[in-house]
Each structure stands twice: as C-alpha cells, then as structure tokens.
Amino acid sequence: MVSSIHETIFFFQKDLRTGKLVNLPSLIAASDRTPFLPDRVAKSIPFSSSKFPEIFNHFSLKPQTREAEIMKRTIRVCEREAVNGEQMFCVRSLESFIDLSIATLGKEIQLLSNHLSKETNNPLFTIARGMQDMGENELVCHKDRYPRAVFLCHSINKTTVYKVPLVGRDGTKANTLAVCHKDTSAWSPKHISFQILKVKPGTVPICHFLAKDTLAWVSN
C-alpha cells in the first residue's frame, strides 16, 4: 500500500486540507540528537570553507572520508548567498540560536516542532481537523549534518507556517509543521519543486512539510 503512494514532498496549497492522505517517511525517521556546543567552545572552532584542514584536525577526521565531505557540504550551504527576499544564518550554539532568532523576529516569538505520539514504521497519515495558520513572521531552522548541532535558519518573504495535526494508519497521532511559499519568483527554475509539480517560478504557492528535526520560530 505504502509503495503505491508517492512520497509527499512538494504540493499545492489546495492539498493542505482535512482528509488528505500524505506519505511522510522523513517524519518517522530516527531523530538526530546531536547536541549544540557551548557558545564559548563553538566560537573557538573555525566554521569556514577556508579553514577545512583546521576543522578536520579539531574533530580528528581525515579529509577524504565521507564524514569530512558531509561537513564540507554543511559549511558550504551555510556560506551560500541568500536568495532575493530571504534572510538566513547558521547557528552552532543554543545562545546564538536564541539571540539571532530574536534579532530577526523580535522577542515575542515561540518555537514550534514536530511531535509524534509514539514511534511508528508507517509513513501514511491523514490530515486531521484543527489545522492552524501561524502567520508569515517566521524563521524555519533546518538541522544540518555535522559532529555537533548546526541549524540553518532562514526566513523567506510571503511564507506561512501551519501547525498540521495528522492521524496515522496505525492510529499514531502527530502534530506537524508545514509551510507554504506564496512567492517563488526568485527561485531557480531548476528547483525540484517545479519539476515535481510541473509549474514555473512565481505562478502558484508551493507547500511542503518540515522534516522531523526542523524547527520553526513564529510570532506569539
């Protein structure tokens, strides 16, 4: 049954509705429990593509290993230029996570996360009643792969965060997060969402659920 239903990656806003069946393997994946470094320690370790040898040495990694390549990718993603209408930064400590989020959105904010009532192996869920629009004052923080916690946080103009209740085929209840981007005109035409939905940049809102370890700050 699961194999016959495509994974829910990107979808149209009209499909974010009660009764819709979704396939979310990323929601049931194992959590990444990698902790933040203390702020003082995080600031003492380089985090730059110009300092790879020093970083690998600190974490006792050889440059050609898979782990080293993953670290390189994470740092380069953090160094990319923001697209038009986007604010972004990466954080490596709890202190910077909170301070930079307040600096971006103000003090009256709350942190949202995905939550499952129990572990499950079945990725099929139905959207239940009670979906909440949490507004457009948002900052979505994706957890990247690194020896210690690194989050890439970004806020994109005209993006709305939703709290979406789900019920699994096996009765598992989930409180999940989804976002809808209402202006995709600055996105690359090669973005995978346009290939999946067969639309062009800037034509229709595009939505997606947030991965299990992704967090979102929104206004209170």
N, C-alpha and C positions, 0 to 999 in steps of 0.2 A: 504493500500500500504506500509506504513512505517513498519508495523509489519511483513511483509513478507521478509524484507531485514535486514539481521543481522547487529548489531552494528559494525562499523569499529573500531576494537581495534588494533590488530597487523596484518600486511600484508607484502607480499613480495615486493621487490623494483620494480619489473616489473609492479606492480599495481599502482605505483605512476606516473600516466600518464594522459595527457589531455583526457577528455571524460569519465573518470572512475567515476562511481556513488559511493558515500560514505554516510554512516549514522553516524552522529556525534552528539548524544544528549548532550555530555559534552560541545560542542561548543556553544549551545544555552541555557545552564543552566544560572541561575542568577549569576552575578559576586559577588565575595567575596570582599567587600570594607573595610575589617578590616585594619586600618592604622598601620604603624610602630610606635613603641615607640621612643621618642627622645633617642639618643645614651647614654646620661648620665643616664637616667632612666633605659634603657634596661640593662646596665652594673650593676645596683644596685639590680636587681631582679635575684635570682638564676634561673638557667636553667639546672638542672641535676636530674637524677633519684634518686640520694642520698638525694635530698632536697625537695621531694614531699610535706611533711607537710608544709614547709615554703612557697612553691609556692601556694598551695591551700589557705593558710591563707591570702596571699597577694591579691589574686583575690576573696576572700570571698566565697570559694567553699567547699562543704563537700566532703570528699574522696570517698564516694560510688556513687556519681552522675555520670550521663552519660558524662557531661562536663569534669569532672575530669578524666574519663577514656580516653577521646579523647586527653586531654592534656598529659597524661602519654604516649599514643601511639606516639604522635608527638615528645616528648623528646627522647623516645627510638629509634625512626627512626633516629633522629639526632645523636644518640650515636653509631649507628651501625658501624661496620668496613667497610671501603671501599673495594670493590672487586678489584681483580688484574686489573690494567690499568685504575682505576678510582681515580679522585681527588674529594673530597666532603667536604662541610661545611654547617652549618646553620647560618642564619643571622636574627637579630631581630631589626635592625635599618637601616635607609637609608644610614647612613655613613658607616656602616660595609658592607652593600650590595655593595656599590661602591668600597670601599677600598679593600676588599678581592677579588672582581672580577678583579680589575686592577692588584692586586698582582699575580693572577692566569694566566691572559691572556695578560697583558701589557696594556699600555694606549690607544693604537689605536683600540678602540672597540666601538661597537654600540649596543643598546638594542632593541630587537625585541619583539613584542607582537601580539596576535591575535586581529583581529578587524572585527566587523560586521557592515554593512552599516545601519542596523536597527534591532530591536528586531524581532524575529520570533519564532513560535512554531514548525516549520517543520525542522527536523534534516537532511533531504535529500539534498545533494549538489552534483554538478558535478564539477570535476577538470577542470578549465578553462586554456586557453593558458597563458603563461608568468611565468611559474614556475622558481624560481631562486635557484641555488646552492650557499649557503652562506659559504661553506667551513667546514673544520674539526677543526678549532681553536674555540671551542665552550664551553659554560657553560650554562647548562639548569637549571632554577630555578623554582622549584615546590612550590606553596603556600600551606602550611600545616594548619590544623585547630588548632587555638589557640586564646585566648582572644585578643591578639594583633598580628600583622603580623609576621609570621615566614616563611622564604623561605629556603628550602633545595636546595642548588646549587651543581651540580656535572658535571664533565667533564669526558667522557668515551672515551678511545682511539678508533680511527677509527670510529668516529661518525660524520655524516654530517648533517647539518641543512639546511632545504629547506623552502623558502617562497612559499606558495602554494595558488594561487587565486582560489576561489570557487564561483559558482553561484547556489543559492538555487532554489528549485522547484517553490517557490513563487516570484522569482526574487531578493531575498536578495543576495547582494554581500558580500564576506568575504575574508579577507587576513589572512591566517592561517599559522601555523608553523608545520612542520613535521620533524622527524629525522629518519635516517637510521643507524643502528648499524651494521657495517661490520664485526666485530669480536665479537662473542658471546661465545667464547670458555671458558671464565671464569665464565659464568652464571651458576646458579644451573640448573641441568637437570629438576627440578620440576617447573621452571619458567613457568608462564601461557602462555607465547608466544609460547613455544614449544608444549604445549597441544593443543592450538588453531590451529597452522599451521602444526602440526604433523611432526616436524623436530627435529633434535638433535643439541645440542650446537656446535657452530663453523662451521656449514655446509653452511649456506646461510645468506646474510644480512637480518635483520628484521627491519621493519619500523613501526612507529606509529605517529599519530597526537598528538600535545600537547594540554592539556586541556585548557579551556578558560583563566584561570588566570595564566597559566605558562608563564614565560618569558625566553628569551634566549639572552645571550651576544655572539656576534661573532666579528671577526676582521673587521675593516673598509675596 
